[in-house]
């Protein structure tokens, strides 16, 4: 699941490279902390890096008789933590570019963002959430593997879609349109792989837990700072993508004199309309307006997003003790949380 | 095939080669022009040929990214542009998109050829030393060295276990294959974990840190 070399140029290249370098810096800081705290485990980093590289070469059966390779980074994130997992994913990408011409140097930053941040940090985050919600190792690690993979695809698709929509000459679609096309192409190919990775990650972590539980205990180095960084980054990316999408749709409206194809001022004529119209035409029916058109209802959609965010925030806040442990009661009041 | 360490770029300082590769990739990406990509591609191939790099290795760095590049070329050809060229069913290939796709393919070939030029003419230990000279953190260089040293060993162990499982019928059907692959992956990780501990003990026994 790599963005191929030579695809990203100009601002996309610089933005992803700088962001990827930041993720690497965060991971290297975690690696240094790991060595400082446990100097006797220094070779484990290299061995774990080799392991990640190896996992990305493992064949997973997908369609009839075919096979593909997993990302491997959710498993790395689960076993080694998000920062180290992301950094080792970056180093693994360097070796893959050198040995197999897989990925490349110019897309290294983008691939670190998708495979390192999405795969390793995302996989770790969902694994931790699963564990805190009481899921067994198999299910929690499987959840981490599946959602880490899906997050990887979403980030890759967003980077590619953003590059094509905003920085390519004569784009055919908007950002949302390209994202829809890319995801439509990903789903049939990548979903079986994500399911395979879910199974392999879950079974691998459960096997390690059954055979050598002390290994999992020794490796579970989790800091609240890393979780906060992942959450803040995720929110920042969401906000930026939403605002850029809003700018793109408003610029389309302005370019068309404030009238969209449908004749509604400011309405977004994008991929959905084209696909729906084509489907209706091929079925011999006339396309009509959606029964529930949120775009005509002013800020209802934004209000729903806000309400969803608020609800998610409430659930996270309500489950905070599951994520970070309850505050330890002392005679002087609560102090450090017990994890 | 024995390759003379003195021929072509084999004798050039690894730091210089690393810097050249970075500059070439940067130029290729920052100034997207097919003539520049073509020039870089030819330069890399000439460099590899002058270094007497075996043809099959050179071909690997050309063919390996092709499978990933072709969908990109196709995607750009149908996703960008305004001048229709060919209509394939519901899809229209655009002139501008095809030009963009071809340019992207050239960039891919140029970049991977320069990566091949570095890797095929420089021992990995020299690349690591060059990285250290460029002030890359020690933990990163050491980890890269370990990864390169042990990845093939771990792969052999994984492969041996997989062949063994296959001989016992452990790969019959996708469900059993997923299960077996998960169990083998866990075994390989535990072996890597134990090996890391033994390496550290060996290093400490020799007075290392």
Interface residues (C-beta under 8 A of the other chain):
Chain A: X2 X4 X5 X6 X7 X8 X9 X10 X13 X28 X31 X32 X35 X39 X40 X41 X42 X43 X44 X45 X46 X47 X48 X49 X50 X51 X53 X54 X55 X57 X58 X60 X61 X75 X79 X87 X88 X91 X92 X94 X95 X97 X98 X99 X100 X101 X102 X104 X105 X106 X164 X168 X169 X170 X171 X172 X173 X178 X181 X185 X196 X199 X200 X201 X202 X203 X204 X205 X206 X207 X208 X211 X212 X215 X278
Chain B: X21 X22 X25 X28 X29 X30 X32 X60 X61 X64 X65 X68 X69 X72 X75 X76 X79 X80 X81 X82 X90 X94 X96 X97 X100 X104 X105 X106 X107 X108 X109 X110 X111 X112 X115 X116 X118 X119 X137 X139 X140 X142 X143 X144 X145 X146 X147 X148 X149 X150 X151 X153 X154 X155 X158 X174 X177 X178 X179 X181 X182 X183 X185 X186 X187 X188 X189 X190 X192 X193 X195 X196 X197 X199 X200 X203 X204 X209
